[in-house]
Amino acid sequence: SLESSLKRIKTDYIDIYQIQWPNPNIPIEETLSAMNRLIEEGKVRYIGVGNFAIDQLKEALSFDEFNKLCVLQTEYDLFNRSIEEGILDFNYSKGITTIAYMSFGKNLFTNDEKKFLENLAEKYSKSIRSIVLNWIVSHKNVLLLTSSMSKENTYENFSSLDFEIEKNDIDLINNK
């Protein structure tokens, strides 16, 4: 698969190669062994994993011969905050960047949550989307992977990074 990708994009190496989901039918040792070989051959600089639980991430790290596992891509938003229960701190302590996807959630805000977010949006002259995305990147070592279905969404994604939410507002969001 990597060889085909290298040919298609006309390069000798890629910066990061990721496993998107753990595969229960293939031992992680086998997968990491293959990825280590690609690093050794100079075809891959760094590796990452996606949607791994903390025990799966620890196991993958145990087979990372060259200390090149540097990214965990995972779902994170106001409605799915399970990574706050250990993964964020673990990643930070190991120098692993967390890439959050589905970062706007499912837009299932209760009326109280929506009112709260509308007030913050008004305070910062931003959209609710920009507030939520900015809150996510306020966490240490967390990046966003966003998508857009319109020019407006693209603008909101971009403008979510051009301001800083005050710490007391971050704390209020954290406690919602």
C-alpha positions, 0 to 999 in steps of 0.5 A, spaced: 500 500 500 505 504 501 509 503 495 503 504 491 502 511 495 509 513 494 508 512 486 502 516 486 504 522 489 511 521 486 515 521 492 520 517 496 518 518 503 512 520 507 512 524 513 507 520 517 504 513 516 498 512 520 494 506 522 487 508 522 483 503 526 486 497 531 485 491 527 483 485 532 485 480 527 493 482 526 497 483 532 500 490 533 507 487 534 506 485 526 503 492 524 509 496 528 514 491 525 512 493 518 512 500 520 519 500 523 521 496 517 519 502 513 522 507 517 529 503 517 528 504 509 527 511 509 520 511 506 516 513 512 519 518 517 514 518 523 508 513 525 501 514 528 495 511 530 488 512 530 482 510 534 486 506 539 484 506 547 490 507 552 492 500 553 492 499 545 497 505 544 501 503 550 502 496 546 504 500 540 509 504 543 512 498 546 514 495 539 516 502 536 523 501 535 525 508 533 521 512 538 517 515 532 510 514 534 508 521 535 500 522 533 494 519 536 488 521 531 481 520 535 474 523 536 474 529 541 468 534 542 463 537 547 459 530 547 465 525 546 470 527 552 472 520 554 480 522 552 480 527 558 480 520 562 487 519 561 489 519 554 490 527 553 495 527 559 498 520 557 499 523 550 502 529 553 507 526 557 510 521 551 510 527 546 504 524 542 500 529 539 493 528 539 489 530 533 481 531 534 476 529 529 469 530 529 470 536 533 464 539 532 460 534 535 453 532 532 450 539 534 446 536 539 446 541 544 441 542 549 437 549 550 441 551 556 448 549 552 446 552 546 444 559 550 451 558 554 455 557 547 451 563 544 453 567 549 460 566 548 460 566 541 457 573 542 462 575 547 468 573 542 464 575 536 465 568 533 460 563 531 459 557 536 463 552 531 469 557 532 468 557 540 468 549 540 474 548 535 478 553 539 476 550 546 479 543 543 485 546 541 486 550 548 488 543 550 495 542 551 498 538 544 491 538 541 490 539 533 484 539 529 482 535 523 476 539 521 472 538 514 467 543 511 461 543 507 461 550 505 465 557 505 462 559 511 464 553 515 471 553 512 471 561 514 469 558 521 474 553 522 480 558 520 477 563 524 477 558 530 484 559 531 485 567 531 483 568 538 484 565 545 478 564 550 479 566 557 481 561 562 475 562 566 471 561 560 475 555 558 473 552 565 466 554 564 466 550 558 470 544 561 464 544 567 458 543 562 
